[in-house]
Amino acid sequence: MILEAAMLHIKQGMTEAFEDSFKEASPLISSIEGYLGHELQKCLEDDHKYLLLVRWRNLEDHTVGFRQTPQYLEWKALLHHCYSPFPVVEHFTRIELE
């Protein structure tokens, strides 16, 4: 499993619109092959900062399987105008500790 993580900084005055758009966009990402789940967390110290976590079966399910689909274009149209600056998206893999 791969964990996609993105710190999202939302433009002033757009948090409510962003949250509404994110709810609308969520079914788009969940329809993609290899998608395992996602969550959105809001920062307690900065109400314009969110953490997006998405679990994918493998890296290509995100970078190719999602980003090269019509669903991604809809996702982008719903959400990308809310970000400033545009987020850095990183991917992580679990380290087994036992």
Secondary structure, DSSP 4 states (H G I P E B T S, - for coil): -EEEEEEEEBPTT-HHHHHHHHHHHHHHHHTSTTEEEEEEEE-SS-TTEEEEEEEESSHHHHHTTTTTSHHHHHHHHHHGGGBSSPPPEEEEEPPP--
